[in-house]
């Protein structure tokens, strides 16, 4: 095994860990809140003075108040949402269906408030916002794991609280009491122990104090700034808001640099301090932590993943103003092993380049205050008062994009690999349960298969005709002459290739666009008919599949009536082949519909014909011109002696009614010869040809 493969396997194992999956699930659920909060913050802090003046004076400052309210309700309690969502994801992955998600989430949220040291009598968002994301992660995971453990133990020992005669839902809710209480008590004890031992008011305060203590040694210079950038990025990677957590360090060691420079300039001297808060905001944290603007550009320029590019487009506007939570949590970067190297490397390289440029005198030192939400290029120019500052930002962005580029491509490849594996499992599941799924809705399932079905259904609906192709399988007489061609629908997925046709039909049916899909296939068949005749012969019959659900509808009759206005159907030897997704209802309305289709000029064929009662109904009124034998009858020719008797009976019956009979799945000469002896003289299958495409271009598309 190559070193590259070993690394890939390790990364795959990490990504499959329950902890990582739960965190990513929580972050995914957090995205709508992040989007709302980010835009509220941008609208509140948009760095244009004329805009700010207007907002402060219009309607008595109504809009700033509104945006602040939304920001506090989203970013202000972001860690609380994160705690809930991580617990929700963890329970869905690890717990059995009897475990109460609400009970687990309740225990986690209460535990978070305890560890964060939130004073509900004097509530402040300082401890519930992004600063406490790491605390939210460990609380969400820890409380969820403990809740599941104690819930199972209590259920096994039957010590749940139950009230005789009470409502079922009431009893279910009451049964969560003991697990919640135990989890909350454990976290309360942990917090008490921490506060007593370390003399702090909460676990949250302990973390902040510990980080600040790391910078108490040494003077302000390159290495202290380098360590600040490194630690901030590491904290972000593990879900801790690095910028906010190290805000005390910034204010104590780096922020005073701007005032020193301004004082020096005011007294006629030269600025001396390279490291200022603006230095980090403008030349390192471009687009936010991890020099994320570089990641954004790399995704928009080089990523082929539709979802990732969509995230990039959504996150682009906030990131222009250095608000990158949507990208960090949505990609996600947090706990994503693939992104660790570039996320740490890009800001460190940008920091070193900027430090060197100012140390060497190529770029003026910073003497102007710049808001952290100031967009890139504008910020570099205003901070230094020079075009050199703008060019330095541009150089850093280009280098940062180059650092992120190969890892964005790795993400794409891993996403494709993961999607292929999931799709393979999903398709295998569908094939194994195809019969039972014929009468149940796939998209109503609450497991991963239901989620995948919804996603796939949306993709097929979105590009119904664009990715639709037809493959043509010829039908030959016993003498070897091509008598007909069946058009087989193929839908090509951009990642998974050609989808299993019954799955496409099933999803289209559940999604409510099956008629649209079938009409598109029929239009394609009519358009390609000249090429079909050129390839297979001038007088061949062209059959197109239609489900029993669609063919009896008024919409389909109207569609065929419109087709007749464009094509002389009665002269074209076209056949509608009914596939039994659902058995036709034998009533007067169905009969009238089928007669109308025949009057329009279509021949009618029934697929998967056997000796069942339903199939015999199709022959009763001679509505159909052709019957196609069920594949199980052909495949069972040499396995079951009664099969030949059945086929002989069907053949004789069809002959007496003037109906043509076609055998599918004919793969050997022995099968063909036996079928010929039984009276069947038209064959379709691999003995003659698989389904083929009319041109190499379509064939290449399907294979790719």
Secondary structure, 3 states (H helix, E strand, C coil): CCHHHHHHHHHHHHHHCHHHHHHHHHHHHHHHHHHHHHHHHHHHHCCCHHHHHHHHHHHHCHHHHHHHHHHHHHHHHHHHHHHHHHHHHHHHHHCCCCCCHHHHHHHHHHHHHHHHCCCHHHCCHHHCCHHHHHHHHHHHHHHHHHHHHHHHHHHHCCCCCCCCCCCHHHHHHHCCHHHHHHHHHHHHHHHHHHHHHHCCCCHHHHHHHHHHHCCCCCCCCHHHHHHHHHHHHHHHHCCCCHHHHCHHHHHHHHCHHHHHHHHHHHCCCCCCCCCCHHHHHHHCCCCCHHHHHHHHHHHHHHCCCHHHHHHHHHHHHHHHCCCCHHHHHHCCCCCCHHHHHHHHHHHHHHHHHHHHHHHCCCCCCCCCCCCCCCCCCHHHHHHHCCHHHHHHHHHHHHHHHHHHHHHHHHHHHHHHHHHHHHHHHHHHHHHHCHHHHCCCCHHHCCCHHHHHHHHHHHHHHHCCCCCEEEEEEEEEECCCCEEEEEEEEEEEECCCEECCHHHHHHHHHHHCCHHHHHHHHHHHHHHHHHHHHHHHCCCCEEEEEEEHHHHCCHHHHHHHHHHHHHCCHHHCCEEEEEECCCCCCCCHHHHHHHHHHHHHCCEEEEEEECCCHHHHHHHHCCCCCEEEECHHHHHCCCCCHHHHHHHHHHHHHHHHCCCEEEECCCCCHHHHHHHHHCCCCEECCCCCCCCECCCHHHHHHHHC
